[in-house]
Amino acid sequence: MIGKVYGTGSYVPPHVMDNDDLSRMVDTSDEWIRERTGISRRHIAKAETTSYMAGEAAWKAVEQSRIAPAEIDLILVATSSSETIFPCTACEVQKRIGAVNAAGYDLNAACTGFVHAFNTAQAYISAGIYRTVLVVGAESMSNMIDWSDRGTCILFGDGAGAVLLRGEEGGKAFMAAHSDGEKSQALTSLSRHRRDWEKETDGASYVRMDGQGVFKFAVRKVPEIIEEVLDQAHMELDEVDYFVLHQANRRIIEAVAKRLNTDLSRFPMNLEEYANTSAATIPILLDEMNEKELLQRGQKVLMAGFGAGLTWGACLFEW
């Protein structure tokens, strides 16, 4: 039993901040940002909340699938930036789409979150526990950024993406996941509610990143986990139609393709428009590819995410 994608959806805020806008806030330029990241613009939430964006993306996936919301068994939302600690975003999505029979909960694995949630959904479906699962990645990263920190504010944007999976006989998803807590300080964001004795530590709540450390981690571990799931499936690189990676930095994706000796054209990218939306990057990209009819039944798709924790994961499945 495998969860087949029956619908995709996405939502990004209409407010756009381009690199020139950022150059008026910090010491940077459009050329500097493009050269180092491949990012040109990012969409920033104004009135929108994480749960609102998640609900909009989820509703579009449900509409496309033509599956009644009442048939959804489980809702999984990958996010590290919900506007509430509880209720969880998944329950807000349930309310928005009317999935009255669904259970739901959130997962937090930062930028790897959607891949972990997708793999969790596949495991539930394969075990026969649930048949129809909605998987969402949604983030309001702009609320977690120090807009005076050039090293991080240029990288992130807001948005949400969703896929609706339904179990079908035949086929299998091949999955892998890892973490390395010893290197957790490479990418951090503390809770805004955390106190250090009597002293507020609000400044530490923003995203802090060792850019070089994260880059080296990603270009080493992503090719390794791609090879790992290919070995599970007894498949070769050239049998994969698309490698859909977390959209963090164009240089990372180029380096992964080079290490695998694989043509970059098989690594779709949209980070120029949206920047790094953390757990939302992969489902937003999948929805765009689906809308453009790039994804056809029977194609092999390999997703890989990487992020804070440090965490990384992958899934090879048939569209």
C-alpha positions as CSV (number, residue, x, y, z in Angstrom):
1,M,0.0,0.0,0.0
2,I,1.3,3.5,-0.9
3,G,-0.1,6.9,-0.5
4,K,-0.7,8.4,-4.0
5,V,-1.0,12.2,-4.4
6,Y,-4.5,13.1,-5.4
7,G,-4.3,16.8,-4.9
8,T,-1.8,19.6,-4.3
9,G,-2.3,23.2,-3.2
10,S,-0.3,26.2,-2.0
11,Y,-0.7,29.7,-0.7
12,V,1.8,32.6,-0.5
13,P,1.1,36.1,0.8
14,P,0.5,38.7,-1.9
15,H,3.0,41.2,-0.2
16,V,6.4,40.9,-1.9
17,M,9.7,42.1,-0.6
18,D,12.5,42.1,-3.2
19,N,16.2,42.4,-2.7
20,D,16.2,46.1,-3.4
21,D,13.8,46.5,-0.5
22,L,16.2,44.7,1.8
23,S,19.1,46.8,0.6
24,R,17.3,49.8,2.2
25,M,17.2,47.9,5.5
26,V,20.6,46.3,5.8
27,D,24.0,46.5,4.0
28,T,23.4,44.3,1.0
29,S,22.4,44.5,-2.7
30,D,20.3,42.6,-5.2
31,E,23.5,41.4,-6.9
32,W,25.1,40.2,-3.6
33,I,22.0,38.2,-2.6
34,R,21.4,36.7,-6.0
35,E,25.0,35.6,-6.4
36,R,25.2,33.9,-3.0
37,T,21.7,32.4,-2.7
38,G,19.8,32.6,-6.0
39,I,17.0,34.5,-4.2
40,S,15.4,37.6,-5.8
41,R,12.1,38.0,-3.9
42,R,10.2,36.6,-0.9
43,H,6.5,36.8,0.0
44,I,5.9,38.2,3.5
45,A,2.8,37.7,5.6
46,K,1.0,40.8,6.8
47,A,-2.4,39.9,8.2
48,E,-2.0,36.2,7.4
49,T,-1.2,33.7,10.1
50,T,0.5,30.3,9.7
51,S,-2.8,28.5,10.3
52,Y,-4.6,30.7,7.7
53,M,-2.0,30.0,5.1
54,A,-2.0,26.3,5.9
55,G,-5.8,26.2,5.6
56,E,-5.8,27.9,2.3
57,A,-3.2,25.5,0.8
58,A,-5.0,22.6,2.3
59,W,-8.4,23.6,0.9
60,K,-6.9,23.9,-2.6
61,A,-5.4,20.4,-2.4
62,V,-8.8,19.0,-1.2
63,E,-10.6,20.8,-4.0
64,Q,-8.2,19.4,-6.6
65,S,-8.5,15.9,-5.3
66,R,-12.3,15.8,-5.5
67,I,-12.2,13.9,-2.2
68,A,-14.8,15.0,0.3
69,P,-13.2,16.5,3.5
70,A,-15.2,14.1,5.6
71,E,-13.2,11.2,4.0
72,I,-9.9,12.6,5.4
73,D,-8.6,10.4,8.2
74,L,-5.6,12.4,9.4
75,I,-4.1,15.9,9.0
76,L,-0.4,16.4,9.6
77,V,1.1,19.9,9.6
78,A,4.8,20.5,9.5
79,T,5.6,23.9,11.0
80,S,8.0,25.6,13.5
81,S,6.2,29.0,13.3
82,S,2.6,28.6,14.4
83,E,1.0,31.6,15.9
84,T,-0.2,29.4,18.8
85,I,1.4,26.7,20.9
86,F,-2.1,25.2,21.1
87,P,-4.4,24.5,19.5
88,C,-2.2,22.9,17.0
89,T,-2.3,24.2,13.4
90,A,-3.6,20.8,12.2
91,C,-6.8,21.4,14.2
92,E,-7.2,24.9,12.7
93,V,-6.8,23.3,9.2
94,Q,-9.4,20.7,10.1
95,K,-11.8,23.5,11.1
96,R,-11.1,25.5,7.9
97,I,-11.8,22.6,5.5
98,G,-14.5,20.7,7.5
99,A,-12.6,17.5,7.9
100,V,-14.8,16.4,10.7
101,N,-13.6,12.8,10.9
102,A,-9.9,13.6,10.9
103,A,-7.4,13.3,13.7
104,G,-4.6,15.9,13.5
105,Y,-1.3,17.0,14.9
106,D,1.7,19.2,14.1
107,L,5.4,18.1,13.5
108,N,8.4,20.3,14.1
109,A,11.6,19.4,12.3
110,A,12.2,22.9,10.9
111,C,13.1,22.8,7.2
112,T,13.0,19.0,7.1
113,G,9.5,19.0,8.5
114,F,7.4,18.4,5.4
115,V,9.5,15.4,4.4
116,H,9.1,13.9,7.9
117,A,5.4,14.5,7.8
118,F,5.1,13.0,4.3
119,N,7.0,9.9,5.5
120,T,4.8,9.7,8.6
121,A,1.7,9.7,6.3
122,Q,3.2,7.0,4.1
123,A,3.9,4.9,7.2
124,Y,0.3,5.2,8.5
125,I,-1.1,4.4,5.0
126,S,1.3,1.4,4.5
127,A,0.3,0.0,7.9
128,G,-3.4,0.3,7.1
129,I,-4.1,2.6,10.0
130,Y,-5.3,5.5,7.8
131,R,-6.3,5.6,4.1
132,T,-6.5,9.4,3.3
133,V,-4.0,11.8,4.8
134,L,-3.6,15.5,4.3
135,V,0.0,16.7,4.7
136,V,0.8,20.4,5.0
137,G,3.9,22.5,5.4
138,A,3.3,26.1,6.5
139,E,5.6,28.8,7.9
140,S,5.6,32.4,8.9
141,M,9.4,32.8,9.0
142,S,9.2,36.6,8.8
143,N,8.1,36.5,12.5
144,M,11.3,34.6,13.5
145,I,13.8,36.9,11.7
146,D,16.0,39.7,13.0
147,W,15.5,42.1,10.1
148,S,18.8,43.9,11.0
149,D,20.8,40.6,10.6
150,R,22.0,40.5,7.0
151,G,23.1,36.9,7.4
152,T,19.5,35.6,7.9
153,C,16.9,38.2,6.8
154,I,17.8,37.8,3.2
155,L,17.1,34.1,3.2
156,F,13.5,33.5,4.3
157,G,9.9,34.0,3.2
158,D,6.4,32.9,4.2
159,G,4.0,30.5,2.7
160,A,2.3,27.1,2.8
161,G,1.9,24.0,0.6
162,A,-0.2,20.8,0.9
163,V,-0.7,17.4,-0.6
164,L,-3.6,15.0,-0.2
165,L,-2.6,11.3,-0.1
166,R,-4.9,8.3,-0.6
167,G,-3.8,4.7,-0.2
168,E,-3.6,2.5,-3.2
169,E,-2.6,-1.2,-3.6
170,G,0.8,-1.8,-5.2
171,G,3.9,0.3,-5.0
172,K,6.1,1.4,-2.1
173,A,7.6,4.6,-0.7
174,F,11.3,4.3,0.2
175,M,12.2,6.6,3.2
176,A,15.1,7.6,5.3
177,A,15.7,10.1,8.1
178,H,18.5,11.2,10.4
179,S,19.4,13.8,13.0
180,D,22.6,15.1,14.7
181,G,21.9,16.9,17.9
182,E,25.6,17.4,18.5
183,K,25.6,20.1,15.8
184,S,22.3,21.7,16.9
185,Q,23.9,25.1,17.4
186,A,24.5,25.5,13.7
187,L,20.9,26.7,13.3
188,T,18.8,27.8,16.3
189,S,15.7,29.8,17.3
190,L,14.8,29.9,21.0
191,S,11.2,30.2,22.3
192,R,10.0,33.7,22.8
193,H,8.7,32.5,26.1
194,R,12.0,31.4,27.4
195,R,13.5,33.3,30.3
196,D,17.1,33.2,31.6
197,W,16.4,33.6,35.3
198,E,15.2,37.2,35.6
199,K,16.5,38.3,32.2
200,E,14.4,38.2,29.1
201,T,16.2,36.5,26.2
202,D,14.0,37.8,23.4
203,G,16.9,38.6,21.2
204,A,17.9,35.0,21.2
205,S,14.5,34.0,19.9
206,Y,15.4,35.0,16.4
207,V,16.9,32.6,13.9
208,R,20.7,32.3,14.3
209,M,22.7,30.4,11.8
210,D,26.2,29.3,11.0
211,G,25.8,29.7,7.3
212,Q,29.0,27.9,6.3
213,G,28.4,25.1,8.7
214,V,24.8,24.5,7.4
215,F,26.1,24.7,3.8
216,K,28.8,22.0,4.4
217,F,26.3,19.8,6.2
218,A,23.7,20.0,3.4
219,V,26.1,19.3,0.5
220,R,27.5,16.3,2.3
221,K,24.4,14.7,3.8
222,V,21.8,15.3,1.1
223,P,23.7,13.3,-1.6
224,E,24.3,10.6,1.0
225,I,20.6,10.2,1.9
226,I,19.6,10.3,-1.8
227,E,21.9,7.3,-2.4
228,E,20.5,5.6,0.7
229,V,16.9,5.6,-0.5
230,L,18.0,4.6,-4.0
231,D,19.8,1.7,-2.5
232,Q,16.7,0.7,-0.7
233,A,14.7,0.8,-3.9
234,H,17.5,-0.9,-6.0
235,M,17.3,2.0,-8.4
236,E,19.9,4.1,-10.2
237,L,20.0,7.9,-10.3
238,D,19.0,8.1,-13.9
239,E,15.7,6.3,-13.1
240,V,14.5,9.3,-11.0
241,D,12.5,11.9,-12.9
242,Y,12.8,14.8,-10.4
243,F,14.9,15.5,-7.3
244,V,12.7,17.9,-5.3
245,L,15.0,19.4,-2.6
246,H,14.4,21.8,0.2
247,Q,14.7,25.3,-1.4
248,A,17.3,26.9,0.9
249,N,20.0,28.1,-1.5
250,R,20.7,27.7,-5.2
251,R,24.4,26.9,-4.5
252,I,23.4,24.0,-2.2
253,I,21.2,22.5,-4.9
254,E,23.9,23.0,-7.6
255,A,26.5,21.4,-5.3
256,V,24.3,18.4,-4.6
257,A,23.7,17.9,-8.3
258,K,27.4,18.1,-9.0
259,R,28.3,15.6,-6.3
260,L,25.8,13.2,-7.7
261,N,27.1,13.9,-11.3
262,T,23.4,14.5,-12.3
263,D,22.0,17.2,-14.6
264,L,20.7,20.2,-12.8
265,S,17.6,20.3,-15.0
266,R,16.3,17.4,-12.9
267,F,16.4,19.6,-9.8
268,P,13.5,22.1,-10.1
269,M,13.8,25.3,-8.2
270,N,11.6,28.2,-7.3
271,L,13.6,29.9,-4.5
272,E,14.2,32.9,-6.7
273,E,10.6,33.9,-6.1
274,Y,9.8,32.6,-2.6
275,A,13.2,32.3,-0.8
276,N,13.4,29.7,2.0
277,T,9.9,29.0,3.4
278,S,11.3,26.2,5.6
279,A,8.8,23.3,5.8
280,A,6.7,24.9,3.1
281,T,9.3,24.9,0.3
282,I,8.8,21.4,-1.0
283,P,5.0,21.3,-1.1
284,I,4.9,24.8,-2.7
285,L,7.3,23.5,-5.4
286,L,5.3,20.3,-5.9
287,D,2.1,22.3,-6.4
288,E,3.8,24.6,-8.9
289,M,5.1,21.5,-10.8
290,N,1.7,19.9,-10.7
291,E,0.0,23.1,-12.0
292,K,2.5,23.2,-14.9
293,E,1.7,19.5,-15.6
294,L,5.3,18.5,-15.1
295,L,4.3,15.6,-12.9
296,Q,2.7,12.6,-14.5
297,R,1.4,9.4,-13.1
298,G,4.2,6.8,-12.9
299,Q,7.1,9.3,-12.6
300,K,9.6,8.7,-9.9
301,V,10.1,11.7,-7.5
302,L,12.8,11.9,-4.8
303,M,12.3,14.5,-2.1
304,A,15.0,15.5,0.3
305,G,14.9,18.0,3.2
306,F,17.5,19.3,5.6
307,G,17.5,21.8,8.4
308,A,17.8,22.6,12.1
309,G,18.3,19.9,14.5
310,L,20.4,19.1,12.6
311,T,17.9,16.9,10.7
312,W,17.7,15.5,7.2
313,G,15.3,13.1,5.4
314,A,14.2,11.8,2.1
315,C,11.5,9.9,0.3
316,L,11.4,8.2,-3.1
317,F,7.9,7.5,-4.4
318,E,5.9,7.2,-7.5
319,W,3.6,10.1,-8.5
